[in-house]
Amino acid sequence: MPEEKVPGVYVEEVSYRVRSIEGVSSTIVALVGYCEIGPIEPTLVTSLTEFTSAFGGPAAGRYLAHAVKGFFDNGGTRCYILRLADDLQTATAGVTGSLAPLDALSNVSIVSCPDEQAVKGMTAALVEHCERMRYRIAVLGASPDGDLSEGPPPEAQSSFAAYYAPWVLVECESESKPVAGHPGGHVTGVLVANDVQRGIVKAAANQPIAGIVGLARKITATQQAALNLRGINILRSFAGRGFRVWGARTTSSDPVWKYINVRRYLIYLEHSIEQGLQWVVFEPNGEQLWANVRNTIENFLQNEWLSGALLGDSPNKAYFVRCDRTTMTQDDVDNGRLVCLIGVAPMKPAEFVIFRIGQWTADATSPCP
């Protein structure tokens, strides 16, 4: 407020705008793997041409180039490439340290390593990275010829991980026949396209897979029945419908985090709220601030509910927000802590669609109202 020193009338502009929360992006991917050339630091590419210019093309026994093509073939738009050092297994930093450059990329929401099976400990490193960073998931691939019956290995089991099988067959100019590749690039492209077209709340399953000519192994519906319950998302081929992602689960044993879209949607909400409430830090910690925080979050969740992302026929059934004396003690206030409790009812996919059909005669009373 300016300091008035001369008598007179002063007019000042004030803002009555309610602070708002803007949803964060969920469509930026990081693909990690071996390249023939290119920078070691994470590099953003927006097309296969950009990738090839910076990192080269496909190489025998290396799957990153095929994965990047699959990413863009399936609707991916922006992707960071993290090139692994050739001496990674003997490097001092180790496999976990190789992912450290991704820590600074706060906008990345999905991470995958097409050369996952070629690097011992990479699966565990990807899961640990995503759990520590909180706002991203790992897209993992099963071993191309491994036994799937036991489900994902222990190091792959997490609500921040999704596990896919089998490998995909892609055409390669340097080969006379299709080559098998890790499914991560194609799946991450499907996830991004699904987010853009339908929203992150929709499970990225029953979606077509572009850029492949086959699957490395055929998995039947009978075989998938057991694998699905163990957290393996199967890629299937259907007559007249092509190749499709036919699974939507995380590898977690916790039923609360069974579905990938639920985990990703909660990540989206948490990250958006964190980013949208940065203005709160160092504000006077009292009733007025608490009311402002409640209103800001409620407005954001109201929009989510109106868009169909939350369950419930009314806002009260879809979410709640509490930020008052019931969520904070005097000790919290005295020590500068503002505690807000938020609950939401996320939408879950219709994984098992059941139609009950029976016969009834023309003169019978209809069972329907």
Backbone hydrogen bonds, N-H to C=O, Kabsch-Sander energy under -0.5 kcal/mol:
donor,donor_aa,acceptor,acceptor_aa,energy
4,E,2,P,-0.7
29,V,27,T,-0.5
29,V,78,R,-1.7
30,A,110,I,-2.4
31,L,80,Y,-2.9
32,V,112,S,-2.5
33,G,82,L,-2.0
36,E,55,F,-0.8
37,I,55,F,-1.2
43,T,81,I,-1.9
45,V,79,C,-2.9
51,F,47,S,-1.7
52,T,48,L,-2.8
53,S,49,T,-2.3
54,A,50,E,-1.8
55,F,51,F,-3.4
56,G,51,F,-0.5
56,G,52,T,-1.7
59,A,62,R,-0.6
62,R,59,A,-2.0
67,A,63,Y,-2.0
68,V,64,L,-2.6
69,K,65,A,-2.0
70,G,66,H,-2.2
71,F,67,A,-2.3
72,F,68,V,-2.1
73,D,69,K,-2.6
74,N,70,G,-1.5
75,G,72,F,-1.2
76,G,71,F,-2.6
78,R,27,T,-0.6
79,C,45,V,-2.2
80,Y,29,V,-3.2
81,I,43,T,-2.7
82,L,31,L,-2.4
82,L,80,Y,-0.5
83,R,81,I,-0.6
84,L,33,G,-2.7
88,L,85,A,-1.5
90,T,87,D,-1.2
91,A,87,D,-0.9
91,A,88,L,-0.9
97,G,93,A,-1.1
98,S,94,G,-1.1
99,L,95,V,-0.6
99,L,96,T,-1.3
100,A,97,G,-1.3
102,L,99,L,-2.1
103,D,100,A,-2.1
104,A,101,P,-0.6
105,L,102,L,-1.5
106,S,104,A,-1.3
108,V,105,L,-1.3
109,S,28,I,-2.8
110,I,28,I,-1.1
111,V,137,I,-2.5
112,S,30,A,-2.1
113,C,139,V,-0.5
115,D,32,V,-0.8
116,E,113,C,-1.8
118,A,115,D,-1.1
119,V,115,D,-0.6
119,V,116,E,-1.0
120,K,118,A,-0.6
122,M,119,V,-2.1
125,A,121,G,-2.0
126,L,122,M,-2.7
127,V,123,T,-2.0
128,E,124,A,-2.6
129,H,125,A,-2.3
130,C,126,L,-2.2
131,E,127,V,-2.5
132,R,128,E,-2.2
133,M,129,H,-2.5
134,R,130,C,-1.8
135,Y,133,M,-1.3
136,R,130,C,-0.5
137,I,109,S,-1.9
138,A,160,F,-2.8
139,V,111,V,-2.6
140,L,138,A,-0.7
140,L,162,A,-3.4
142,A,164,Y,-2.7
146,G,143,S,-1.0
148,L,146,G,-0.6
151,G,148,L,-2.0
156,A,153,P,-2.1
157,Q,154,P,-1.5
158,S,156,A,-0.7
161,A,158,S,-1.2
162,A,138,A,-2.5
163,Y,231,G,-0.6
164,Y,140,L,-2.1
165,A,233,N,-2.1
168,V,181,G,-2.3
169,L,214,G,-2.8
170,V,168,V,-0.5
170,V,179,V,-2.8
175,E,172,C,-1.7
179,V,170,V,-2.8
181,G,168,V,-2.8
185,G,182,H,-0.5
187,V,183,P,-2.6
188,T,184,G,-2.6
189,G,185,G,-1.7
190,V,186,H,-2.0
191,L,187,V,-2.5
192,V,188,T,-2.2
193,A,189,G,-2.5
194,N,190,V,-2.5
195,D,191,L,-2.2
196,V,192,V,-2.2
197,Q,193,A,-2.6
198,R,194,N,-3.0
199,G,194,N,-1.4
202,K,199,G,-1.6
205,A,203,A,-1.9
206,N,245,V,-3.5
207,Q,245,V,-0.7
209,I,243,F,-2.4
210,A,208,P,-0.6
213,V,169,L,-2.8
214,G,169,L,-1.0
216,A,167,W,-2.8
219,I,217,R,-0.5
220,T,218,K,-0.5
224,Q,220,T,-2.5
225,A,221,A,-1.5
226,A,222,T,-0.7
226,A,223,Q,-0.6
227,L,223,Q,-1.5
228,N,224,Q,-3.3
229,L,225,A,-1.0
230,R,226,A,-0.8
230,R,227,L,-0.5
231,G,228,N,-1.6
232,I,227,L,-2.2
233,N,163,Y,-3.2
233,N,231,G,-0.6
234,I,232,I,-0.6
234,I,246,W,-0.6
235,L,165,A,-2.2
236,R,234,I,-0.5
236,R,244,R,-2.6
238,F,242,G,-2.4
241,R,238,F,-1.9
242,G,238,F,-1.7
244,R,236,R,-3.0
245,V,207,Q,-2.3
246,W,234,I,-2.8
246,W,244,R,-0.5
250,T,258,K,-2.6
251,T,158,S,-1.2
251,T,161,A,-1.5
252,S,158,S,-0.5
257,W,254,D,-1.5
258,K,255,P,-1.3
260,I,248,A,-2.2
263,R,259,Y,-1.9
264,R,260,I,-2.9
265,Y,261,N,-2.3
266,L,262,V,-2.4
267,I,263,R,-2.1
268,Y,264,R,-2.4
269,L,265,Y,-2.5
270,E,266,L,-2.8
271,H,267,I,-2.9
272,S,268,Y,-2.3
273,I,269,L,-2.6
274,E,270,E,-2.5
275,Q,271,H,-2.5
276,G,272,S,-2.6
277,L,273,I,-1.2
278,Q,275,Q,-1.0
280,V,277,L,-1.6
281,V,278,Q,-1.0
283,E,280,V,-2.4
286,G,284,P,-1.7
290,W,286,G,-2.4
291,A,287,E,-2.3
292,N,288,Q,-2.1
293,V,289,L,-2.5
294,R,290,W,-2.4
295,N,291,A,-2.6
296,T,292,N,-2.4
297,I,293,V,-2.4
298,E,294,R,-2.9
299,N,295,N,-2.3
300,F,296,T,-1.6
301,L,297,I,-2.7
302,Q,298,E,-2.4
303,N,299,N,-1.8
304,E,300,F,-1.6
305,W,301,L,-2.5
306,L,302,Q,-2.6
307,S,303,N,-1.6
308,G,305,W,-1.7
309,A,304,E,-2.2
311,L,345,A,-3.1
317,K,314,S,-1.2
318,A,314,S,-1.0
318,A,315,P,-0.7
319,Y,315,P,-2.2
320,F,343,G,-2.1
322,R,341,L,-2.9
327,T,324,D,-1.5
328,M,324,D,-0.9
333,V,329,T,-2.0
334,D,330,Q,-2.9
335,N,331,D,-1.5
336,G,333,V,-1.7
337,R,332,D,-3.1
339,V,337,R,-0.5
340,C,338,L,-0.5
341,L,322,R,-3.1
342,I,340,C,-0.5
343,G,320,F,-2.2
345,A,318,A,-2.0
347,M,309,A,-1.4
351,E,349,P,-1.7
353,V,351,E,-0.6
354,I,352,F,-0.6
357,I,355,F,-0.6
364,A,361,T,-1.5
